[in-house]
Amino acid sequence: MTKRGLEASRADVVSSFTIVKGTMIEESYAALAAWDFDRTKRQNLDHVREVNLVGAKSQTWLRDVGKVLNRRFDPAGRDRPLALLAKAGWGLDEWKPALLWHLTRDEFLFRDFLVGWLYPSWAAGAHRLRPEELHDFLREVGTRGGVTEHAWGEATLERVAVGLLRMAADFGLLKGAAVREFASYHLPERSFLYLLHAFRDAEPNPRRLIESPGVEDVPHGARRRGAGAPPAAPVPEAALRRRREPLAADASLRERPRLRREDGRMSDLEQRIKTVLEPILELPDPRTRLSAYHDMPYAIFRYDPEEELEMRRLVSLLATRLAQKGKRVSRISLAECLDEALRSQNPLEDWITAEREQGPSTLVDTIHEVLSSYAPLVDLVAARMPAEPDPLRDVVFLLRTGALFPVYRTFSLLEQLKGRVQVPAILFYPGTLDGAAGLRFMGVLDAEHNYRPKIL
């Protein structure tokens, strides 16, 4: 078989191994962000293993990560734009949709699952999804062009079914644990623009793209609102099957303006991250440098609210550098915590209606009560902390703090987290200083002068 034939056939191979191992989103991001295009793929993967670039907990997992990365990605070819996005410092919330698009190229089973089972289930009005409901679909994978190396037993069917649903949840399409449900999905603007470039590569004719299976059947209301639709729905089946290398996607990677001084030197924000924050976090045990309280091993990193996007870029790069030094960085989005709290009480549409009917002031009070009593924000944050915390290795970033404005003050959150955090953590705080130790949330609210955590 020719090399072209071998490459084409890989897209039809059904791999239970990669599905069971999962999305490896953060591991993929760390590896591609540090990818050296002057080295071969083998040299880069060897480097990932030698320095444990992905922060693997064991040699077995590190080995498996290398195998999956080798199977899934071609950073020197069709996946080069994905690597460039990671190297440019895109946040994970923006990078994940691009990863999902690239992942479906060679992951036949995941692509087949999204197009042939998950989306039809949503379109048919399914609410709860269980692994056993996937078994018959998986047994017939050969009839849809999939190539398996051997027959699957019932145990393998169950593991693959669980793995597929877990991968969909990792990408934000589903929620829940043992029983999955469809989740409302927001596609970030820059991710959407990137995917438009990729769609154009897959199908230059816009009419054929719109009329592809998987697009024309989407209800108009769902197109308009998102209405809980999985993002796989707008990815037409025909485009998935006819994909070519997304070279035009490089157009979306043009360097955006950065907060740099006119003389070309680092901005104040970048300098503070590199010279103040990073030297602390790379210490074997950063806790004593972050806090004088043993049960509050966290600090506040303040930045100006208008620096939000630049801060996200710089923090992503910081996480990569720390991972290269053996640290395991976890990101907790306070925006996601807020979203989960609100949806636990009412559908998002009801909150929008309430704001329209009752006014913003009443809604602010209601949401504050939810985050304080009904779905405590502190519990949502604590649940996202590392499951097996290692203070000498783990570092936690609390991000998207601005999403809490003006409904919840971070002072309350940090006080309530006392005794519930065992590893070094940083709350990235958008606001302004008021005196030596006061903080004004988003530069708007009255200053709070009673923070016990150190302000960096």
C-alpha positions in Angstrom: 0.0 0.0 0.0 1.3 3.5 -0.8 2.0 6.0 1.9 -1.0 8.0 0.9 -3.1 4.9 1.2 -1.7 4.2 4.6 -2.5 7.7 5.8 -6.0 7.5 4.4 -6.8 4.2 6.0 -5.8 5.5 9.4 -9.0 7.7 9.4 -11.1 4.5 9.3 -9.3 2.6 12.1 -11.3 2.1 15.2 -9.1 2.3 18.3 -10.6 1.4 21.6 -7.3 2.3 23.3 -7.4 6.0 22.5 -11.1 6.2 23.4 -10.6 4.5 26.8 -7.7 6.8 27.5 -9.9 9.8 26.9 -9.5 13.3 25.5 -6.2 14.2 27.2 -7.0 17.9 26.6 -4.5 19.4 29.0 -1.8 16.9 28.1 -2.3 17.7 24.4 -2.2 21.4 25.1 1.0 21.2 27.1 2.8 19.0 24.5 1.7 21.1 21.5 2.5 24.4 23.2 6.1 23.3 23.7 6.3 21.6 20.2 9.6 22.3 18.4 9.0 22.4 14.7 12.7 22.0 14.0 12.6 18.6 15.6 11.0 15.4 14.3 7.8 14.1 15.8 9.8 11.3 17.5 12.2 13.8 19.1 9.4 15.9 20.4 7.6 12.9 21.9 10.8 11.7 23.5 11.2 15.2 25.0 7.7 15.0 26.4 8.5 11.7 28.1 12.0 12.7 29.3 10.9 15.9 31.2 7.4 14.7 31.9 6.1 17.8 30.1 2.5 16.8 30.7 2.8 16.3 34.5 1.9 12.6 34.3 1.3 10.9 37.7 3.0 7.7 36.7 5.4 6.3 34.1 2.5 4.1 32.7 0.3 7.1 32.1 3.2 9.1 30.6 3.8 6.2 28.2 0.1 6.1 27.3 0.1 9.8 26.7 2.9 9.4 24.2 1.1 6.7 22.4 -2.1 8.7 22.1 -0.3 11.9 21.0 1.6 9.9 18.4 -1.7 8.3 17.1 -3.8 11.5 17.0 -1.6 14.4 15.9 0.6 15.4 13.0 2.0 18.8 14.2 4.2 19.1 11.2 1.3 18.8 8.9 -2.4 19.0 9.3 -2.3 19.8 13.0 0.2 22.6 12.7 -2.5 25.3 13.2 -3.6 23.6 16.4 -0.1 23.6 17.7 0.3 27.3 16.7 -2.8 28.1 18.7 -1.4 26.5 21.8 2.0 28.2 21.3 0.2 31.5 20.9 -1.3 31.1 24.4 -5.0 30.5 23.6 -6.9 29.6 26.7 -8.3 26.1 27.0 -11.9 27.3 26.6 -11.0 28.7 23.2 -8.6 25.9 22.2 -10.8 23.0 23.0 -13.3 23.5 20.1 -10.3 23.6 17.7 -9.0 20.4 19.3 -12.4 18.8 18.9 -12.3 19.6 15.1 -8.8 18.2 14.7 -9.5 15.2 16.8 -12.2 13.9 14.6 -9.8 13.6 11.6 -8.2 10.3 12.7 -10.5 9.3 15.6 -13.0 7.4 13.4 -15.0 6.1 16.3 -15.3 9.5 18.1 -16.4 11.2 14.8 -18.8 8.4 14.1 -20.2 8.7 17.6 -20.8 12.4 17.3 -22.3 12.4 13.8 -24.1 9.1 13.9 -25.3 8.7 17.5 -25.0 11.8 19.7 -26.4 14.4 17.4 -29.3 12.1 16.3 -30.1 11.4 19.9 -30.3 15.1 20.7 -32.4 15.8 17.6 -34.8 13.0 18.6 -35.3 14.7 22.0 -33.3 12.3 24.2 -32.6 13.7 27.6 -30.5 11.1 29.6 -27.8 9.0 28.0 -26.5 5.7 29.4 -23.5 3.7 28.2 -25.5 0.6 27.5 -27.6 2.5 25.0 -24.5 2.7 22.8 -23.7 -1.0 22.6 -25.8 -1.8 19.5 -24.4 1.2 17.7 -20.8 0.1 18.5 -21.5 -3.5 17.4 -22.4 -2.2 13.9 -19.3 0.1 13.5 -18.0 -2.1 10.7 -21.1 -1.5 8.6 -20.3 2.2 8.7 -16.7 1.8 7.4 -14.9 1.3 10.6 -12.0 -1.2 10.8 -11.4 -3.0 14.0 -8.4 -5.2 14.7 -10.4 -7.8 16.6 -13.9 -8.4 17.8 -15.0 -6.6 21.0 -16.4 -8.4 24.0 -19.1 -7.0 26.2 -16.5 -5.6 28.7 -14.7 -3.7 25.8 -18.1 -2.4 24.5 -18.9 -1.0 27.9 -15.5 0.6 28.4 -15.7 2.2 24.9 -19.2 3.4 25.5 -18.3 5.0 28.8 -15.2 6.5 27.2 -17.1 8.1 24.4 -19.6 9.7 26.7 -16.8 10.9 29.0 -15.0 12.5 26.0 -18.2 14.3 25.0 -18.5 15.6 28.6 -14.8 16.7 28.6 -15.6 18.9 25.5 -18.6 20.4 27.3 -21.3 18.6 25.1 -22.7 16.6 28.0 -22.9 16.9 31.8 -23.4 14.4 34.6 -21.5 11.3 35.7 -23.1 7.9 35.6 -26.0 9.2 33.6 -25.2 11.9 31.1 -27.4 14.8 29.9 -27.0 17.3 27.1 -25.4 20.5 28.2 -26.0 24.0 26.9 -22.9 25.0 24.9 -21.2 28.3 24.2 -18.7 28.5 21.3 -16.2 31.3 21.9 -16.0 33.8 19.2 -12.4 33.2 18.2 -13.0 29.5 18.1 -15.9 30.1 15.8 -13.8 32.1 13.5 -11.1 29.4 13.4 -13.7 26.8 12.6 -15.1 28.9 9.8 -11.7 28.8 8.2 -11.5 25.0 8.7 -15.0 24.6 7.2 -14.0 26.5 4.2 -11.1 24.2 3.7 -13.4 21.2 4.0 -16.1 22.5 1.7 -15.4 25.7 -0.3 -19.0 25.8 -1.6 -21.0 27.5 1.1 -24.4 26.2 -0.2 -23.2 22.6 -0.1 -21.8 23.2 3.4 -25.1 24.6 4.7 -27.1 21.8 3.0 -24.8 19.0 4.4 -26.4 16.3 6.6 -26.3 17.4 10.2 -27.0 21.1 9.4 -30.4 21.3 7.6 -32.0 19.2 10.3 -31.1 21.5 13.2 -34.3 23.2 14.4 -34.2 27.0 13.7 -34.7 27.8 17.4 -31.7 25.7 18.4 -29.6 27.5 15.8 -30.6 30.8 17.2 -30.3 30.1 20.9 -27.9 27.1 21.2 -30.7 25.4 23.2 -28.5 22.8 24.6 -27.3 21.6 21.2 -23.9 19.8 21.1 -21.4 21.7 19.0 -21.0 18.6 16.8 -24.4 19.5 15.2 -23.0 22.5 13.2 -20.1 20.4 12.0 -21.7 18.8 8.9 -21.2 15.2 8.3 -20.0 15.8 4.7 -17.4 18.2 5.9 -16.1 15.7 8.4 -15.7 13.1 5.7 -14.1 15.3 3.1 -11.7 17.1 5.2 -8.4 18.3 3.9 -5.4 19.9 5.7 -6.7 23.2 7.2 -4.0 25.4 5.7 -6.3 28.4 5.4 -6.9 28.2 9.1 -3.5 29.8 9.6 -5.3 33.0 8.6 -7.0 33.1 12.0 -3.6 33.0 13.7 -2.5 36.5 12.8 -0.7 38.0 15.8 -3.2 40.2 17.7 -2.2 43.3 19.5 -0.3 42.8 22.7 0.1 45.0 25.7 3.7 45.9 25.1 5.6 49.1 25.9 6.4 51.3 23.0 10.1 50.5 23.4 9.2 46.8 22.9 10.0 45.7 26.4 7.6 43.5 28.5 4.4 45.0 29.8 4.0 45.6 33.5 1.6 42.6 33.6 4.0 40.2 31.9 7.0 41.4 34.0 5.0 40.8 37.2 4.0 37.3 36.2 7.6 36.4 35.2 9.5 38.1 38.0 7.1 38.0 40.9 4.6 35.1 40.5 6.6 32.5 38.5 9.6 32.4 40.8 7.3 31.6 43.7 5.3 28.9 42.0 8.3 27.1 40.6 9.7 26.6 44.2 9.6 23.0 45.6 7.0 24.2 48.1 5.6 27.7 47.3 3.1 27.8 50.2 5.2 29.7 52.7 5.9 32.4 50.1 2.2 32.7 49.2 0.7 32.9 52.7 1.4 33.3 56.4 -1.6 31.1 57.1 -1.1 27.3 56.9 -4.8 26.7 56.2 -4.9 29.4 53.5 -2.1 28.5 51.0 -3.2 30.9 48.4 -2.6 34.4 47.2 -4.2 37.1 45.0 -2.7 38.2 41.7 -4.2 41.5 40.8 -4.4 42.9 37.2 -6.2 45.7 35.6 -9.7 44.6 34.2 -8.8 45.8 30.7 -5.9 43.4 30.6 -8.2 40.3 30.8 -7.4 38.8 27.4 -3.7 39.4 27.7 -3.7 38.0 31.2 -5.3 34.7 29.9 -2.7 34.4 27.3 0.2 35.0 29.7 -1.3 32.6 32.3 -1.6 29.9 29.7 2.1 30.3 28.8 2.9 30.4 32.6 1.1 27.1 33.0 3.1 25.5 30.2 6.4 26.7 31.7 5.5 25.3 35.1 4.5 22.0 33.6 7.9 21.8 31.9 9.4 22.2 35.4 7.4 19.3 36.8 4.4 21.2 38.2 0.8 20.0 37.7 -1.4 23.0 37.0 -5.1 22.8 37.4 -7.4 25.6 36.2 -10.7 26.4 37.9 -13.0 28.7 36.0 -15.2 30.8 38.3 -17.4 31.5 35.2 -18.1 27.8 34.9 -18.9 27.5 38.6 -21.3 30.4 38.3 -22.9 28.8 35.3 -23.3 25.5 37.1 -24.8 27.2 40.2 -27.4 29.0 38.1 -28.4 26.0 36.0 -28.8 23.9 39.2 -31.7 26.2 40.1 -33.3 27.2 36.9 -32.7 27.0 33.1 -30.6 29.9 31.8 -33.6 31.2 29.8 -35.5 31.7 33.1 -32.7 33.8 34.5 -32.8 36.0 31.4 -36.5 36.4 31.7 -36.2 37.2 35.4 -33.7 40.0 34.6 -36.0 41.4 32.0 -39.1 41.3 34.3 -37.5 42.1 37.7 -34.6 44.3 36.8 -30.9 43.8 37.3 -30.8 44.9 41.0 -33.2 42.2 42.1 -31.5 39.6 40.0 -28.1 40.5 41.6 -29.5 39.9 45.0 -31.1 36.6 43.9 -27.9 35.3 42.4 -25.9 36.3 45.4 -28.3 34.2 47.5 -27.9 31.2 45.2 -24.1 31.4 45.4 -24.2 31.8 49.2 -26.9 29.3 50.2 -28.5 27.1 47.5 -25.5 26.2 45.4 -22.6 27.6 47.4 -19.7 28.8 45.2 -17.2 27.6 47.8 -18.4 24.1 47.4 -18.3 24.2 43.6 -14.7 25.5 43.8 -13.6 23.0 46.4 -15.1 20.1 44.3 -12.8 21.1 41.4 -9.6 21.0 43.5 -7.1 18.2 42.7 -8.6 14.8 43.8 -5.2 13.7 45.2 -3.5 16.9 46.2 0.2 17.1 46.3 1.4 20.5 47.7 4.9 20.0 46.3 3.6 19.5 42.8 0.1 20.8 42.3 -0.7 24.4 41.6 -4.2 25.7 41.1 -5.3 28.8 39.1 -8.6 30.4 39.9 -9.6 32.2 36.7 -12.5 34.1 35.1 -13.1 35.9 38.4 -14.7 38.9 36.6 -17.7 36.7 35.8 -18.7 37.1 39.5 -19.1 40.9 39.1 -21.3 42.3 40.6 -23.1 39.4 42.2 -20.4 38.0 44.5 -17.3 39.4 46.3 -14.1 37.3 46.2 -13.4 38.2 49.8 -16.2 35.9 50.9 -15.0 33.1 48.7 -11.4 33.2 50.0 -12.5 33.3 53.6 -14.8 30.3 53.1 -12.0 28.3 51.3 -10.0 28.4 54.6 -9.0 24.8 55.4 -10.4 23.4 52.2 -7.4 24.0 50.0 -4.2 21.9 50.5 -2.1 23.0 47.5 -0.7 26.4 46.4 -3.4 28.4 44.6 -3.6 31.8 42.9 -6.8 33.8 42.5 -6.4 36.1 39.4 -8.3 39.2 40.4 -9.4 41.9 38.0 -9.5 45.2 39.9 -7.6 48.2 41.1 -5.6 48.8 44.3 -7.0 51.2 46.9 -4.1 52.1 49.2 -1.6 49.5 50.2 -3.9 46.6 50.7 -7.4 47.5 49.5 -8.9 46.1 46.3 -11.8 47.4 44.2 -13.4 44.6 42.3 -13.3 45.5 38.6 -12.3 49.0 39.6 -15.9 49.7 40.4 -17.1 48.3 43.7 -16.2 49.9 47.1 -12.7 48.8 48.2 -12.3 45.8 50.5 -9.4 46.3 52.9 -9.7 43.0 54.9 -8.2 40.4 52.6 -6.0 38.1 54.6 -4.3 36.4 51.5 -1.3 38.2 50.2 -1.8 40.5 47.2 0.9 40.0 44.5 
